[in-house]
Amino acid sequence: MTASDKNLHNPKFAWRFLAPRFWLTWLIVLFALVLAYVPFRIRDKLATKVVPLIMKKKSGALKRARLNIQHCFPEKSLEERETILRKSLETAAQFCFAYGELLVRSDKYKESRNEIIGGENLFPLLDRGENVITLVPHCWSIDYTGSMLASLGYTVTTIMKPQKNPLTDWLMHTQRMQYGRGVVYPRSAGIKPFLQSVKKGYVGYYLPDEDLGAQHSVFVPFFGAEKATMKGLGKLTKLTKANIVPMFQAYNAKTGKYELHIFPALENFPTGDDTQDAIVMNKALEAMIETHTEQYMWILSLLRSRPDGTKLY
């Protein structure tokens, strides 16, 4: 077993998952599995009905989302910002209500729900054996994308934060690994195992938009805010000799399709300067998000670190 193997995130089923403390989770899973066979238009309509109730709640996630949208779009009115939040929550609910599809529906059915736009920007690079790190923002339908690539025969590698609920963590990992193609590392393993797997030819699935603290970040613009932005992408590019390909996943409620939008690889990257690299990266993320703000996870701690050391949330 290599050093990378030892770092893999690979949760297993445990008999303790049958204990009473997990019964509510199992009920939610059962509900999701039933919804997996409900026509998407009916299911999506049901999902949108619960959003007004969610928006009335006083939760930390909603507070973060409202502050994020307010700081990122200071030019928008309160009504416009609330519309962005509502549509984002509708997309979240639609995806959550459909999550059971990923666990129990057939490969043929899931393929019928997928649509790839811009595949010419990624697949020829992979087929030529070139290293690729995909630059991906946190969008609600993110799990569909990884499965989509794995179903096409590509092995994906990524870094993620394990779920607090071990049963949920095992179920999500089972879904992500259903095609047996992929390696997942926890954040605690650091960046080295991810680098090694990209060098081996795995598709790097890189999500750099969360605020992981000011210590390893630089403050650069993200829409209308100054955001603590990870500054290591340029170094990752040099070490792996990888192409950086922006990629965005969206759920289209009109067609019921999960769309994977793939854009041309970043040109003249890295620039040789950490701050400039972070600016280029954020601009690429902005370009994808601004046309589909309803797809983005505004509830994340995007702006936790502030340039003046204050706490936004």
C-alpha positions as CSV (number, residue, x, y, z in Angstrom):
1,M,0.0,0.0,0.0
2,T,1.4,3.4,-1.0
3,A,1.4,6.5,1.1
4,S,-1.4,7.8,-1.0
5,D,-3.5,4.7,-0.3
6,K,-3.1,5.1,3.4
7,N,-4.6,8.6,3.1
8,L,-7.7,7.6,1.2
9,H,-11.1,8.4,2.6
10,N,-12.9,5.1,2.4
11,P,-15.7,4.8,5.0
12,K,-17.3,1.4,5.4
13,F,-20.7,0.2,6.6
14,A,-20.9,-0.3,10.4
15,W,-23.5,-2.2,12.3
16,R,-23.8,0.8,14.7
17,F,-25.6,2.6,11.8
18,L,-28.6,0.5,12.8
19,A,-28.7,2.1,16.3
20,P,-31.7,4.4,17.2
21,R,-29.6,7.6,16.8
22,F,-29.5,6.9,13.0
23,W,-33.1,6.0,12.5
24,L,-34.1,9.5,11.4
25,T,-31.3,9.4,8.8
26,W,-32.6,6.1,7.5
27,L,-36.1,7.5,7.2
28,I,-34.7,10.4,5.1
29,V,-32.9,7.9,3.0
30,L,-36.1,5.8,2.5
31,F,-37.9,9.0,1.5
32,A,-35.2,9.8,-1.0
33,L,-35.3,6.4,-2.5
34,V,-39.1,6.6,-3.0
35,L,-38.7,10.1,-4.6
36,A,-36.1,8.6,-7.0
37,Y,-39.0,7.0,-8.9
38,V,-41.3,10.0,-8.9
39,P,-41.3,12.0,-12.3
40,F,-38.9,14.9,-12.0
41,R,-41.5,17.6,-12.8
42,I,-43.7,16.5,-9.9
43,R,-40.7,16.1,-7.6
44,D,-39.3,19.5,-8.6
45,K,-42.6,21.2,-7.9
46,L,-42.8,19.6,-4.5
47,A,-39.2,20.8,-3.8
48,T,-40.0,24.4,-4.6
49,K,-43.0,24.3,-2.2
50,V,-40.8,23.8,0.8
51,V,-38.4,26.7,0.0
52,P,-40.7,29.5,1.4
53,L,-40.8,27.6,4.7
54,I,-37.0,27.2,4.7
55,M,-36.4,30.9,4.0
56,K,-38.4,31.9,7.1
57,K,-36.1,29.9,9.4
58,K,-33.4,31.7,11.4
59,S,-30.4,29.5,10.7
60,G,-26.7,30.1,10.5
61,A,-26.7,28.8,6.9
62,L,-29.3,31.3,5.8
63,K,-27.5,34.1,7.6
64,R,-24.2,33.3,5.8
65,A,-26.0,33.1,2.5
66,R,-27.6,36.5,2.9
67,L,-24.3,38.1,4.0
68,N,-22.4,36.4,1.1
69,I,-24.9,37.6,-1.5
70,Q,-25.0,41.1,0.0
71,H,-21.2,41.5,0.0
72,C,-20.8,39.9,-3.5
73,F,-23.6,41.9,-5.1
74,P,-23.7,45.2,-3.2
75,E,-25.3,46.9,-6.2
76,K,-28.4,44.7,-6.1
77,S,-31.5,45.5,-4.1
78,L,-32.7,43.5,-1.2
79,E,-35.4,42.0,-3.4
80,E,-32.9,41.0,-6.0
81,R,-30.7,39.4,-3.4
82,E,-33.6,37.5,-1.9
83,T,-34.5,36.2,-5.4
84,I,-30.9,34.8,-5.8
85,L,-31.2,33.1,-2.4
86,R,-34.7,31.7,-3.1
87,K,-33.7,30.3,-6.5
88,S,-30.5,28.8,-5.0
89,L,-32.5,27.1,-2.3
90,E,-35.0,25.8,-5.0
91,T,-32.1,24.2,-6.9
92,A,-30.8,22.8,-3.6
93,A,-34.1,21.2,-2.8
94,Q,-34.6,19.8,-6.3
95,F,-31.2,18.2,-6.2
96,C,-31.7,16.8,-2.6
97,F,-35.1,15.4,-3.5
98,A,-33.5,13.7,-6.6
99,Y,-30.4,12.4,-4.8
100,G,-31.9,8.9,-4.5
101,E,-31.6,8.5,-8.3
102,L,-27.8,8.4,-7.9
103,L,-28.1,5.4,-5.5
104,V,-30.8,3.2,-7.1
105,R,-31.6,4.2,-10.7
106,S,-30.0,2.4,-13.6
107,D,-27.0,3.6,-15.5
108,K,-29.1,4.0,-18.6
109,Y,-31.6,6.2,-16.8
110,K,-28.8,8.3,-15.3
111,E,-27.1,8.7,-18.6
112,S,-30.4,10.0,-20.0
113,R,-30.4,12.8,-17.4
114,N,-26.9,14.0,-18.3
115,E,-25.8,16.5,-20.9
116,I,-22.2,17.6,-21.5
117,I,-21.6,21.0,-23.0
118,G,-18.1,21.8,-24.2
119,G,-16.6,18.3,-24.0
120,E,-14.1,19.3,-26.7
121,N,-12.3,21.4,-24.0
122,L,-11.6,18.4,-21.8
123,F,-11.8,14.9,-23.3
124,P,-9.2,15.3,-26.1
125,L,-6.7,16.4,-23.4
126,L,-7.4,13.3,-21.3
127,D,-7.4,11.0,-24.3
128,R,-3.9,12.3,-25.2
129,G,-2.7,11.5,-21.7
130,E,-2.3,15.1,-20.6
131,N,-2.7,15.9,-16.9
132,V,-5.8,17.9,-16.1
133,I,-7.0,19.7,-13.0
134,T,-10.6,20.9,-13.3
135,L,-11.5,24.2,-11.6
136,V,-14.9,23.7,-10.1
137,P,-17.1,25.9,-8.0
138,H,-19.3,24.4,-5.3
139,C,-22.7,23.9,-7.0
140,W,-25.6,21.9,-5.7
141,S,-25.4,19.2,-8.3
142,I,-21.7,18.6,-7.8
143,D,-22.1,14.9,-7.0
144,Y,-23.8,14.2,-10.4
145,T,-20.7,15.5,-12.2
146,G,-18.2,13.2,-10.5
147,S,-20.4,10.2,-11.3
148,M,-20.8,11.4,-14.9
149,L,-17.1,11.5,-15.5
150,A,-16.5,8.2,-13.8
151,S,-19.3,6.6,-15.9
152,L,-17.3,7.7,-19.0
153,G,-14.3,5.7,-17.9
154,Y,-12.2,8.5,-16.3
155,T,-10.7,8.2,-12.9
156,V,-11.3,11.3,-10.7
157,T,-9.4,12.4,-7.7
158,T,-10.5,15.0,-5.2
159,I,-10.2,16.4,-1.7
160,M,-13.2,16.7,0.5
161,K,-14.4,17.3,4.1
162,P,-16.0,14.2,5.6
163,Q,-19.6,14.5,6.7
164,K,-20.2,14.8,10.5
165,N,-22.8,12.0,10.3
166,P,-20.9,8.8,9.6
167,L,-23.9,7.1,8.0
168,T,-24.4,10.0,5.6
169,D,-20.7,10.0,4.9
170,W,-20.7,6.3,4.0
171,L,-23.8,6.7,1.8
172,M,-22.4,9.6,-0.1
173,H,-19.0,7.9,-0.6
174,T,-20.9,4.7,-1.8
175,Q,-22.7,6.9,-4.4
176,R,-19.5,8.7,-5.5
177,M,-17.6,5.4,-5.9
178,Q,-20.4,3.4,-7.6
179,Y,-18.4,3.1,-10.8
180,G,-15.3,2.0,-9.0
181,R,-13.2,4.8,-10.6
182,G,-12.0,7.5,-8.2
183,V,-9.9,8.4,-5.2
184,V,-11.1,10.7,-2.4
185,Y,-8.8,12.2,0.1
186,P,-9.9,14.0,3.3
187,R,-8.6,17.6,3.9
188,S,-6.5,16.3,6.8
189,A,-4.3,14.3,4.3
190,G,-3.0,17.6,2.8
191,I,-2.4,18.2,-0.9
192,K,0.4,15.7,-1.5
193,P,-1.8,12.6,-2.2
194,F,-3.9,14.7,-4.6
195,L,-0.8,15.8,-6.5
196,Q,0.5,12.3,-6.8
197,S,-2.8,11.0,-8.2
198,V,-3.0,13.9,-10.8
199,K,0.6,13.0,-11.9
200,K,-0.7,9.4,-12.4
201,G,-3.3,10.7,-14.9
202,Y,-6.3,11.0,-12.6
203,V,-8.6,13.9,-13.3
204,G,-8.1,16.5,-10.5
205,Y,-11.4,17.7,-9.2
206,Y,-10.4,20.9,-7.5
207,L,-12.9,23.1,-5.6
208,P,-11.0,26.2,-4.3
209,D,-13.8,28.6,-3.5
210,E,-14.3,28.0,0.2
211,D,-12.5,30.3,2.7
212,L,-10.1,28.0,4.5
213,G,-8.4,30.9,6.5
214,A,-6.2,33.8,5.8
215,Q,-2.9,32.0,6.7
216,H,-2.5,30.3,3.3
217,S,-4.6,32.8,1.3
218,V,-4.4,36.1,-0.4
219,F,-7.2,38.7,-0.4
220,V,-8.4,39.3,-3.9
221,P,-11.7,40.3,-5.5
222,F,-14.6,37.8,-5.7
223,F,-17.5,39.7,-7.3
224,G,-17.9,42.7,-5.1
225,A,-16.1,41.4,-2.1
226,E,-12.5,40.9,-1.0
227,K,-12.1,37.2,-0.4
228,A,-9.4,35.1,1.3
229,T,-8.5,33.0,-1.7
230,M,-6.3,29.9,-1.8
231,K,-3.0,30.8,-3.5
232,G,-1.6,27.4,-4.4
233,L,-3.1,26.7,-7.8
234,G,-0.1,28.0,-9.7
235,K,2.2,25.8,-7.7
236,L,-0.1,22.8,-8.3
237,T,0.0,23.5,-12.0
238,K,3.8,23.6,-12.1
239,L,4.2,20.4,-10.0
240,T,1.7,18.4,-12.1
241,K,2.3,20.0,-15.5
242,A,-1.5,20.0,-15.7
243,N,-4.0,21.9,-17.8
244,I,-6.4,24.0,-15.7
245,V,-9.9,23.4,-17.1
246,P,-12.9,25.4,-15.6
247,M,-15.9,23.3,-15.2
248,F,-19.4,24.0,-13.9
249,Q,-22.3,21.8,-13.1
250,A,-26.0,22.9,-13.3
251,Y,-29.4,21.3,-12.9
252,N,-31.8,22.5,-15.6
253,A,-35.3,22.3,-14.1
254,K,-36.9,22.9,-17.5
255,T,-35.4,19.9,-19.2
256,G,-34.7,17.8,-16.1
257,K,-31.1,17.4,-17.2
258,Y,-27.8,17.7,-15.3
259,E,-25.6,19.9,-17.4
260,L,-21.8,19.8,-17.2
261,H,-20.4,23.0,-18.8
262,I,-16.7,22.7,-19.7
263,F,-14.7,25.7,-20.7
264,P,-11.3,26.1,-22.5
265,A,-8.2,25.6,-20.3
266,L,-6.8,28.7,-18.7
267,E,-4.2,30.4,-21.0
268,N,-0.8,31.7,-19.8
269,F,-1.3,30.1,-16.5
270,P,0.4,30.1,-14.0
271,T,1.5,33.7,-14.2
272,G,4.4,33.3,-11.8
273,D,2.7,35.4,-9.1
274,D,0.5,33.9,-6.3
275,T,-1.7,37.0,-6.1
276,Q,-2.2,37.3,-9.8
277,D,-2.9,33.5,-10.0
278,A,-5.6,33.9,-7.4
279,I,-7.2,36.8,-9.3
280,V,-7.2,34.7,-12.5
281,M,-8.8,31.8,-10.7
282,N,-11.5,33.9,-9.1
283,K,-12.3,35.5,-12.4
284,A,-12.8,32.1,-13.9
285,L,-15.1,31.1,-11.1
286,E,-17.0,34.3,-11.4
287,A,-17.5,33.8,-15.1
288,M,-19.2,30.5,-14.4
289,I,-21.2,31.5,-11.4
290,E,-22.6,34.8,-12.6
291,T,-24.7,33.3,-15.4
292,H,-26.1,30.6,-13.0
293,T,-26.2,32.2,-9.6
294,E,-29.1,29.8,-8.6
295,Q,-26.8,26.8,-8.9
296,Y,-24.2,28.1,-6.4
297,M,-23.9,27.1,-2.7
298,W,-24.2,30.6,-1.2
299,I,-24.5,29.0,2.3
300,L,-20.8,28.2,2.4
301,S,-18.4,30.2,4.6
302,L,-17.1,32.1,1.6
303,L,-16.1,35.3,3.4
304,R,-15.3,34.1,6.9
305,S,-11.9,35.8,6.9
306,R,-11.9,39.6,6.5
307,P,-8.9,41.7,5.5
308,D,-9.2,43.8,8.7
309,G,-9.5,40.7,10.9
310,T,-13.2,41.1,11.8
311,K,-15.7,38.3,11.7
312,L,-18.5,38.7,9.1
313,Y,-20.7,35.9,10.3
